[in-house]
Amino acid sequence: MTGMAEVAPAPADIAAAFALPGPVADAPPYGGGHVNRTYRVTCAGGERFVLQRINRRAFAVPEHVMENIVTVTRHLASRTTDPRASLRLVPTHDGSWWHTDAAGEVWRCYAFIEGSTELSSPLTPDKFRLVGHAFGRFLVDLDDLPVEGLHTTIPHYHDEPRYLARLRAAIAADPCGRVAEVGPEIARALSYEAASHDFDEPGLMPIRATHNDAKVSNLLVDATTGEALAVVDLDTVQPGYAVCDFGDAIRSGATTAPEDEPDPAKVRFVPDLFEAFAEGYLGACGDVLQPSEIAHLRHGARIMTLETTLRFLLDYLEGDVYYAIDHPTQNLDRARNQGALLDDLNAHWDDMGRIIDRLVA
């Protein structure tokens, strides 16, 4: 009947498209990600799976995301005999690695990694060293993967001058009438114009297969032993700079507060956590990194924190169209939070350099 709203398919109905070992008993929402819609599927026999719908607002061509994931998960699986050490896709009944529903939305299904968990709070240096080693190992495991075979699923993802240009356009347009209330935040972002060009030089560093969302929550560990198991959330894997993965981990982990903390006075950079992550990371992949990459690790921390400052501020000015929010000023809170961290990172610039030099020596 025309004029009726389209009813979204039930997760259990979508899950039925995949070659699961039995009928679906339960499929509640799962996880707290900002972008994709995720469900934990339990079959009648108790086997568990993770079902996800890829967000087309974030990924314009979800099929390219999936082709990258198929390539990367196969490559990682060839490096280990432990089935819990890498994500395992479940095929559909017709042998595809993803399912497209009637509305054109793309879904995928992973085997649930049993006995796994995220690292618990608080994040100690020992825990963060483990995270550094895991992401360093991830880089090493993908070192011989031909990067030319990967799609760029998010063009200009770490293009800071482009984000600044978008910010200036949003200021001029002021689509939601919010510019007047964020003068200090805009001034802070624009003050980092010079830093936004840190990676402009062509050929400065090699292009690698990188994760591009290297944060603590994207590492699963054994719930009993605490041993690192698998790096997950591979949607953003694409050609990029290793230092951006290093920097995103520092941005999200070497801080006194999560990025949703509304009081920027509580946000501080933690040098001890920076050193712990760098020690684990360089211990795992230091022989693979080129000198130019090692020299720009701290630049990665600064540029990734600048990027999230810009992206949260842009989303607030443009009407909260990208990141999920729980209250009207959440993206503004995030922008202020990341801006405070950016300033404190900059204040510890020489300290970060000395730490890296000491670890390398």
Sine and cosine of phi, psi and omega as CSV:
sin_phi,cos_phi,sin_psi,cos_psi,sin_omega,cos_omega
0.00,0.00,0.74,-0.67,0.00,-1.00
-0.95,0.30,0.43,-0.90,0.04,-1.00
1.00,0.06,-0.11,0.99,0.00,-1.00
-1.00,-0.05,0.62,-0.79,0.02,-1.00
-0.92,0.38,0.63,-0.78,0.01,-1.00
-0.95,0.32,0.73,-0.69,-0.01,-1.00
-1.00,0.00,0.81,-0.58,0.00,-1.00
-0.92,0.40,0.63,-0.78,-0.01,-1.00
-0.91,0.41,0.55,-0.83,0.04,-1.00
-0.95,0.31,0.59,-0.81,0.01,-1.00
-0.81,0.58,-0.62,0.79,0.00,-1.00
-0.89,0.45,-0.58,0.81,0.03,-1.00
-0.93,0.37,-0.64,0.77,0.05,-1.00
-0.91,0.41,-0.70,0.72,-0.02,-1.00
-0.86,0.51,-0.51,0.86,-0.02,-1.00
-0.91,0.42,-0.27,0.96,0.04,-1.00
-0.97,0.25,-0.27,0.96,-0.05,-1.00
-0.99,-0.13,0.41,-0.91,-0.06,-1.00
-0.99,0.16,0.94,0.34,0.02,-1.00
-0.99,0.11,0.33,-0.95,-0.08,-1.00
-0.98,0.22,-0.05,1.00,0.00,-1.00
-0.06,-1.00,0.00,-1.00,0.01,-1.00
-0.91,0.42,0.44,-0.90,-0.03,-1.00
-0.99,0.16,0.80,-0.60,0.04,-1.00
-1.00,-0.08,-0.51,0.86,-0.10,-1.00
-0.36,-0.93,0.55,-0.83,0.02,-1.00
-0.47,-0.88,0.91,0.42,-0.01,-1.00
-0.98,0.22,0.34,-0.94,0.12,-0.99
-0.84,0.54,0.49,-0.87,-0.11,-0.99
-0.57,-0.82,0.67,-0.74,0.08,-1.00
0.99,0.15,0.05,-1.00,-0.06,-1.00
-0.74,-0.67,0.56,0.83,-0.02,-1.00
-0.93,0.36,0.44,-0.90,-0.02,-1.00
-0.99,0.17,-0.36,0.93,-0.29,-0.96
-0.92,-0.39,-0.91,0.41,-0.10,-1.00
-0.99,0.10,0.36,-0.93,0.11,-0.99
-1.00,-0.09,0.81,-0.58,-0.17,-0.99
-0.79,-0.61,0.62,-0.78,0.03,-1.00
-0.71,-0.71,0.56,-0.83,0.12,-0.99
-0.98,-0.18,0.90,-0.44,-0.08,-1.00
-0.99,-0.13,0.77,-0.64,0.09,-1.00
-0.89,-0.45,0.81,-0.59,0.03,-1.00
-1.00,0.10,0.23,-0.97,-0.06,-1.00
-0.86,0.51,-0.49,0.87,0.01,-1.00
-1.00,0.09,0.01,1.00,0.03,-1.00
0.99,-0.14,-0.18,0.98,0.02,-1.00
-0.92,0.39,0.61,-0.79,-0.08,-1.00
-0.87,-0.49,0.50,-0.87,-0.05,-1.00
-0.58,-0.81,0.30,-0.96,0.06,-1.00
-0.91,-0.41,0.85,-0.52,0.00,-1.00
-0.95,-0.32,0.75,-0.66,-0.03,-1.00
-0.69,-0.72,0.63,-0.78,0.18,-0.98
-0.98,-0.19,0.79,-0.61,-0.03,-1.00
-0.98,0.17,0.76,-0.65,-0.07,-1.00
-0.98,0.21,0.91,-0.40,-0.02,-1.00
-0.94,0.35,-0.37,0.93,0.06,-1.00
-0.92,0.39,-0.57,0.82,0.02,-1.00
-1.00,0.08,-0.58,0.81,-0.09,-1.00
-0.80,-0.59,0.97,-0.23,-0.12,-0.99
-0.89,0.45,-0.52,0.85,0.00,-1.00
-0.82,-0.57,1.00,0.09,-0.04,-1.00
-0.85,0.53,-0.49,0.87,0.01,-1.00
-0.88,0.47,-0.57,0.82,0.06,-1.00
-0.93,0.36,-0.61,0.79,0.09,-1.00
-0.84,0.54,-0.73,0.68,-0.05,-1.00
-0.93,0.37,-0.61,0.79,0.05,-1.00
-0.88,0.47,-0.64,0.77,0.08,-1.00
-0.88,0.47,-0.70,0.72,-0.05,-1.00
-0.91,0.41,-0.64,0.76,0.06,-1.00
-0.86,0.50,-0.72,0.69,0.00,-1.00
-0.88,0.48,-0.73,0.69,-0.10,-1.00
-0.95,0.30,-0.68,0.73,-0.02,-1.00
-0.91,0.41,-0.61,0.80,0.08,-1.00
-0.88,0.47,-0.69,0.72,-0.02,-1.00
-0.90,0.44,-0.70,0.71,-0.01,-1.00
-0.92,0.39,-0.63,0.78,0.00,-1.00
-0.89,0.45,-0.49,0.87,0.01,-1.00
-0.95,0.30,-0.17,0.99,-0.04,-1.00
-1.00,-0.10,-0.05,1.00,-0.11,-0.99
-0.52,-0.85,0.40,-0.91,0.13,-0.99
-0.97,-0.22,-0.03,1.00,-0.01,-1.00
-1.00,0.02,0.91,-0.41,-0.04,-1.00
-0.91,0.41,-0.27,0.96,0.01,-1.00
-1.00,0.00,-0.02,1.00,-0.11,-0.99
-1.00,0.03,-0.05,1.00,0.06,-1.00
-0.44,-0.90,0.39,-0.92,0.04,-1.00
-0.92,0.39,0.59,-0.81,0.01,-1.00
-0.82,-0.57,0.91,-0.42,0.03,-1.00
-0.96,0.28,0.55,-0.83,0.10,-0.99
-0.97,-0.24,0.80,-0.61,-0.01,-1.00
-0.97,0.26,0.29,-0.96,0.14,-0.99
-0.99,0.16,0.11,-0.99,-0.01,-1.00
-0.90,0.44,-0.42,0.91,0.01,-1.00
-1.00,-0.10,0.18,0.98,0.11,-0.99
1.00,0.01,0.07,1.00,0.06,-1.00
-0.99,0.13,0.33,-0.94,0.03,-1.00
-0.99,-0.10,0.05,1.00,0.11,-0.99
-0.47,-0.88,0.30,-0.95,-0.04,-1.00
-0.84,-0.55,0.74,-0.68,0.06,-1.00
-0.96,-0.29,0.86,-0.51,-0.07,-1.00
-0.99,0.14,-0.03,-1.00,-0.09,-1.00
-0.90,0.44,-0.41,0.91,0.01,-1.00
-1.00,0.02,0.00,1.00,0.00,-1.00
1.00,0.04,0.14,0.99,0.02,-1.00
-0.99,0.14,0.61,-0.79,-0.06,-1.00
-0.98,-0.20,0.77,-0.64,-0.03,-1.00
-0.85,-0.52,0.45,-0.89,0.11,-0.99
-0.63,-0.77,0.28,-0.96,-0.04,-1.00
-0.68,-0.74,0.75,-0.66,0.06,-1.00
-0.92,-0.40,0.49,-0.87,0.23,-0.97
-0.92,0.38,0.70,-0.71,0.04,-1.00
-0.95,0.33,0.72,-0.70,0.01,-1.00
-1.00,0.07,0.99,-0.11,-0.08,-1.00
-0.92,0.40,0.55,-0.83,0.01,-1.00
0.96,0.28,0.26,0.96,-0.01,-1.00
-0.95,-0.30,0.33,-0.94,0.05,-1.00
-0.38,-0.93,0.22,-0.98,0.17,-0.98
-0.99,0.14,0.31,-0.95,0.06,-1.00
-0.91,0.41,0.68,-0.73,-0.02,-1.00
-0.99,0.16,0.38,-0.92,0.10,-0.99
-0.99,0.12,0.45,-0.90,-0.04,1.00
-0.98,0.20,0.37,-0.93,0.03,-1.00
-0.99,0.13,0.95,-0.30,-0.01,-1.00
-1.00,-0.03,0.27,-0.96,0.08,-1.00
-0.83,0.56,-0.63,0.78,0.01,-1.00
-0.89,0.46,-0.68,0.74,0.01,-1.00
-0.91,0.40,-0.67,0.74,-0.05,-1.00
-0.95,0.31,-0.49,0.87,0.11,-0.99
-0.89,0.46,-0.64,0.77,0.06,-1.00
-0.88,0.48,-0.68,0.74,0.03,-1.00
-0.89,0.46,-0.69,0.72,0.02,-1.00
-0.87,0.50,-0.68,0.73,0.01,-1.00
-0.91,0.42,-0.65,0.76,-0.03,-1.00
-0.90,0.43,-0.70,0.72,0.01,-1.00
-0.96,0.29,-0.50,0.86,0.14,-0.99
-0.91,0.42,-0.65,0.76,0.05,-1.00
-0.91,0.42,-0.62,0.78,0.04,-1.00
-0.85,0.53,-0.69,0.72,0.02,-1.00
-0.89,0.45,-0.69,0.72,0.00,-1.00
-0.89,0.45,-0.69,0.73,-0.04,-1.00
-0.89,0.45,-0.46,0.89,0.00,-1.00
-0.99,-0.16,0.10,1.00,-0.10,-1.00
-0.89,0.46,-0.55,0.83,-0.02,-1.00
-0.99,-0.13,0.20,0.98,0.09,-1.00
-0.99,0.13,0.86,-0.52,-0.02,-1.00
-0.87,0.49,0.92,-0.39,-0.10,-1.00
-0.92,0.40,-0.38,0.92,0.02,-1.00
-0.91,0.42,-0.33,0.94,0.00,-1.00
-1.00,0.09,-0.03,1.00,0.00,-1.00
-0.98,-0.18,0.62,-0.78,0.12,-0.99
-0.97,0.23,0.51,-0.86,0.24,-0.97
-1.00,0.02,0.99,-0.17,-0.13,-0.99
-0.99,0.13,-0.40,0.92,0.08,-1.00
-0.79,-0.62,1.00,-0.05,0.01,-1.00
-0.87,0.49,0.59,-0.81,0.05,-1.00
0.87,0.50,0.49,0.87,-0.12,-0.99
-0.86,0.51,-0.69,0.73,-0.02,-1.00
-0.92,-0.40,0.63,0.78,-0.01,-1.00
-1.00,-0.09,1.00,0.06,-0.11,-0.99
-0.90,0.43,-0.66,0.75,0.07,-1.00
-0.85,0.53,-0.56,0.83,0.03,-1.00
-0.93,0.37,-0.63,0.78,0.07,-1.00
-0.89,0.46,-0.64,0.77,0.03,-1.00
-0.91,0.41,-0.61,0.79,0.07,-1.00
-0.90,0.44,-0.65,0.76,0.06,-1.00
-0.90,0.44,-0.61,0.79,0.03,-1.00
-0.89,0.46,-0.70,0.71,0.01,-1.00
-0.89,0.46,-0.61,0.79,0.04,-1.00
-0.91,0.42,-0.65,0.76,0.01,-1.00
-0.92,0.39,-0.58,0.81,0.05,-1.00
-0.90,0.44,-0.69,0.72,-0.02,-1.00
-0.92,0.39,-0.65,0.76,-0.04,-1.00
-0.98,0.17,-0.58,0.81,-0.04,-1.00
0.69,0.73,0.87,0.50,-0.16,-0.99
-0.89,0.46,-0.42,0.91,-0.04,-1.00
-0.91,-0.42,0.14,0.99,0.02,-1.00
0.92,0.40,0.55,0.84,-0.09,-1.00
-0.95,-0.30,-0.10,1.00,-0.11,-0.99
-0.87,0.49,-0.65,0.76,-0.08,-1.00
-0.87,0.50,-0.47,0.88,-0.08,-1.00
-1.00,0.03,-0.09,1.00,-0.08,-1.00
-0.84,-0.54,0.54,0.84,0.00,-1.00
-0.81,0.58,-0.76,0.65,0.00,-1.00
-0.89,0.45,-0.60,0.80,-0.01,-1.00
-0.92,0.38,-0.64,0.77,0.05,-1.00
-0.91,0.42,-0.70,0.71,-0.02,-1.00
-0.88,0.48,-0.66,0.75,0.02,-1.00
-0.89,0.46,-0.74,0.68,-0.03,-1.00
-0.87,0.50,-0.71,0.71,-0.02,-1.00
-0.93,0.37,-0.39,0.92,0.00,-1.00
-0.94,0.35,-0.25,0.97,0.00,-1.00
-0.99,-0.16,0.39,0.92,0.01,-1.00
-0.80,0.59,-0.73,0.69,-0.05,-1.00
-0.89,0.46,-0.69,0.72,-0.01,-1.00
-0.90,0.44,-0.45,0.89,-0.02,-1.00
-0.91,0.42,-0.27,0.96,-0.03,-1.00
-0.98,-0.19,0.25,0.97,-0.06,-1.00
-0.84,0.54,-0.53,0.85,-0.10,-0.99
-0.94,-0.35,0.35,0.94,-0.08,-1.00
-0.95,0.31,-0.47,0.88,-0.11,-0.99
-0.89,0.45,0.84,-0.55,0.01,-1.00
-0.88,0.48,0.69,-0.73,0.03,-1.00
0.95,0.30,0.24,0.97,-0.04,-1.00
-0.86,0.52,-0.67,0.74,-0.01,-1.00
-0.62,-0.78,0.38,-0.93,0.01,-1.00
-0.94,0.33,0.50,-0.86,0.11,-0.99
-1.00,0.05,0.79,-0.61,-0.05,-1.00
-0.80,-0.60,0.16,-0.99,0.20,-0.98
-0.98,0.19,0.92,-0.38,-0.10,-0.99
-0.83,-0.56,0.36,-0.93,-0.09,-1.00
-0.98,0.20,-0.72,0.70,0.05,-1.00
0.95,0.31,0.18,0.98,0.17,-0.98
-0.46,-0.89,0.79,0.61,-0.17,-0.99
-0.99,0.12,1.00,0.10,0.03,-1.00
-0.81,-0.59,0.24,-0.97,-0.12,-0.99
-0.82,0.57,-0.66,0.75,-0.07,-1.00
-0.93,0.37,-0.20,0.98,0.02,-1.00
-0.99,-0.14,0.32,0.95,0.18,-0.98
-0.87,-0.49,0.81,-0.58,0.11,-0.99
-0.99,-0.11,0.65,-0.76,0.02,-1.00
-0.83,-0.55,0.31,-0.95,0.06,-1.00
-0.92,0.38,0.79,-0.61,-0.07,-1.00
-0.91,0.41,-0.36,0.93,-0.02,-1.00
-1.00,-0.10,-0.75,0.66,-0.11,-0.99
-1.00,-0.08,-0.33,0.94,-0.08,-1.00
0.98,0.19,0.05,1.00,0.00,-1.00
-0.94,0.35,0.64,-0.77,0.03,-1.00
-0.90,0.44,0.70,-0.71,0.01,-1.00
-0.94,-0.34,-0.95,0.31,-0.15,-0.99
-0.64,-0.77,0.63,-0.78,0.22,-0.98
-0.99,0.13,0.78,-0.63,-0.10,-0.99
-0.85,-0.53,-0.11,-0.99,-0.03,-1.00
0.84,0.54,0.93,0.37,-0.13,-0.99
-1.00,-0.05,0.20,0.98,-0.04,-1.00
-0.84,0.54,-0.57,0.82,-0.12,-0.99
-1.00,-0.05,0.08,1.00,0.04,-1.00
-0.89,0.46,0.82,-0.58,0.00,-1.00
-0.23,-0.97,0.09,-1.00,0.06,-1.00
-0.89,0.46,0.69,-0.72,-0.02,-1.00
-0.12,-0.99,-0.18,-0.98,0.00,-1.00
-0.99,-0.13,0.70,-0.72,0.06,-1.00
-0.86,0.51,-0.58,0.81,-0.07,-1.00
-0.91,0.41,-0.36,0.93,0.06,-1.00
-0.95,0.31,-0.60,0.80,0.11,-0.99
-0.90,0.44,-0.73,0.69,0.06,-1.00
-0.83,0.55,-0.73,0.68,-0.06,-1.00
-0.91,0.41,-0.61,0.79,-0.01,-1.00
-0.93,0.37,-0.57,0.82,0.06,-1.00
-0.91,0.42,-0.68,0.74,0.03,-1.00
-0.90,0.43,-0.71,0.70,0.01,-1.00
-0.83,0.55,-0.68,0.73,-0.11,-0.99
-1.00,0.02,-0.30,0.95,-0.10,-1.00
-0.89,-0.45,-0.57,0.82,-0.09,-1.00
-1.00,0.02,0.84,0.54,-0.09,-1.00
-0.56,-0.83,0.36,-0.93,-0.03,-1.00
-1.00,0.07,-0.09,1.00,-0.08,-1.00
-0.49,-0.87,0.52,-0.85,0.09,-1.00
-0.93,0.37,0.28,-0.96,-0.11,-0.99
-0.94,0.35,-0.21,0.98,0.05,-1.00
-1.00,-0.04,0.01,1.00,0.04,-1.00
-0.88,0.48,0.86,-0.51,-0.08,-1.00
-0.98,0.21,-0.25,0.97,-0.03,-1.00
-0.98,-0.22,0.98,-0.21,-0.05,-1.00
-0.89,0.45,-0.30,0.95,0.04,-1.00
-0.92,0.40,-0.33,0.94,0.00,-1.00
-1.00,0.02,-0.04,1.00,-0.10,-0.99
-0.99,-0.12,0.89,-0.46,0.02,-1.00
-0.65,-0.76,0.53,-0.85,0.13,-0.99
-0.97,0.25,0.63,-0.77,-0.03,-1.00
-0.90,-0.43,0.98,-0.18,-0.04,-1.00
-0.85,0.53,-0.58,0.81,-0.01,-1.00
-0.89,0.45,-0.60,0.80,0.04,-1.00
-0.95,0.31,-0.61,0.79,0.08,-1.00
-0.84,0.54,-0.73,0.68,-0.03,-1.00
-0.90,0.43,-0.65,0.76,-0.02,-1.00
-0.89,0.45,-0.73,0.68,0.01,-1.00
-0.89,0.46,-0.71,0.70,-0.02,-1.00
-0.88,0.48,-0.61,0.79,0.02,-1.00
-0.90,0.44,-0.71,0.70,0.02,-1.00
-0.92,0.40,-0.67,0.75,-0.05,-1.00
-0.91,0.41,-0.77,0.63,-0.01,-1.00
-0.93,0.38,-0.52,0.86,0.06,-1.00
-0.90,0.43,-0.51,0.86,-0.01,-1.00
-1.00,0.03,-0.59,0.80,-0.16,-0.99
-0.76,-0.66,0.16,0.99,-0.06,-1.00
-0.84,0.54,-0.55,0.83,0.00,-1.00
-0.95,0.30,-0.34,0.94,0.00,-1.00
-1.00,0.05,-0.53,0.85,-0.05,-1.00
-0.94,0.34,0.60,-0.80,0.11,-0.99
-0.99,0.10,0.39,-0.92,-0.01,-1.00
-0.81,0.59,-0.59,0.81,0.00,-1.00
-0.91,0.42,-0.54,0.84,0.03,-1.00
-0.95,0.33,-0.71,0.71,0.03,-1.00
-0.87,0.49,-0.64,0.77,-0.02,-1.00
-0.92,0.40,-0.35,0.94,-0.06,-1.00
-0.93,-0.36,0.26,0.97,0.02,-1.00
-0.87,0.49,-0.72,0.69,-0.02,-1.00
-0.92,0.38,-0.51,0.86,0.09,-1.00
-0.90,0.45,-0.58,0.82,0.06,-1.00
-0.88,0.48,-0.65,0.76,0.02,-1.00
-0.89,0.45,-0.68,0.74,-0.03,-1.00
-0.94,0.34,-0.69,0.72,-0.11,-0.99
-0.95,0.32,-0.54,0.84,0.03,-1.00
-0.96,0.30,-0.54,0.84,0.06,-1.00
-0.95,0.31,-0.61,0.80,0.12,-0.99
-0.88,0.48,-0.68,0.74,-0.03,-1.00
-0.87,0.49,-0.73,0.69,-0.02,-1.00
-0.93,0.36,-0.55,0.84,0.11,-0.99
-0.85,0.52,-0.75,0.67,-0.02,-1.00
-0.91,0.41,-0.67,0.74,-0.07,-1.00
-0.93,0.37,-0.66,0.75,0.05,-1.00
-0.91,0.41,-0.66,0.75,0.00,-1.00
-0.91,0.41,-0.67,0.74,0.05,-1.00
-0.87,0.49,-0.70,0.72,-0.03,-1.00
-0.89,0.45,-0.61,0.80,0.04,-1.00
-0.91,0.42,-0.72,0.70,-0.03,-1.00
-0.91,0.41,-0.53,0.85,-0.07,-1.00
-1.00,-0.01,0.02,1.00,0.11,-0.99
0.98,-0.19,0.43,0.90,0.09,-1.00
0.84,0.54,0.81,0.58,-0.09,-1.00
-0.99,-0.12,-0.16,0.99,-0.08,-1.00
-0.92,-0.40,-0.86,0.51,-0.07,-1.00
-1.00,0.08,0.67,-0.74,0.09,-1.00
-0.91,0.40,0.64,-0.77,0.00,-1.00
-0.77,-0.63,0.48,-0.88,0.05,-1.00
-0.97,-0.24,-0.28,0.96,0.05,-1.00
-0.48,-0.88,0.33,-0.94,-0.21,-0.98
-0.87,0.50,-0.49,0.87,-0.06,-1.00
-0.96,-0.27,0.31,0.95,-0.09,-1.00
-0.89,0.45,-0.66,0.75,0.02,-1.00
-0.93,0.38,-0.55,0.84,0.09,-1.00
-0.92,0.39,-0.67,0.75,0.08,-1.00
-0.85,0.53,-0.69,0.72,0.00,-1.00
-0.89,0.45,-0.67,0.74,0.01,-1.00
-0.89,0.45,-0.67,0.74,0.03,-1.00
-0.91,0.41,-0.65,0.76,0.03,-1.00
-0.86,0.51,-0.79,0.62,-0.04,-1.00
-0.93,0.37,-0.52,0.85,0.07,-1.00
-0.91,0.42,-0.64,0.77,0.05,-1.00
-0.90,0.43,-0.65,0.76,0.04,-1.00
-0.91,0.42,-0.65,0.76,0.02,-1.00
-0.85,0.52,-0.72,0.70,0.03,-1.00
-0.88,0.48,-0.65,0.76,-0.04,-1.00
-0.96,0.28,-0.57,0.82,0.13,-0.99
-0.86,0.52,-0.70,0.71,-0.01,-1.00
-0.90,0.44,-0.58,0.82,0.03,-1.00
-0.92,0.39,-0.42,0.91,0.00,-1.00
-0.97,-0.24,0.37,0.93,-0.08,-1.00
-0.83,0.55,-0.76,0.65,-0.02,-1.00
-0.92,0.40,-0.59,0.81,0.03,-1.00
-0.88,0.48,-0.68,0.73,0.01,-1.00
-0.89,0.46,-0.65,0.76,0.03,-1.00
-0.89,0.46,-0.67,0.74,0.01,-1.00
-0.91,0.40,-0.62,0.79,0.02,-1.00
-0.89,0.45,-0.74,0.67,0.01,-1.00
-0.88,0.48,-0.71,0.71,0.00,-1.00
-0.87,0.50,-0.66,0.75,-0.03,-1.00
-0.92,0.39,-0.67,0.75,0.00,-1.00
-0.92,0.40,-0.65,0.76,0.01,-1.00
-0.93,0.37,-0.65,0.76,0.00,-1.00
-0.91,0.42,0.00,0.00,0.00,0.00
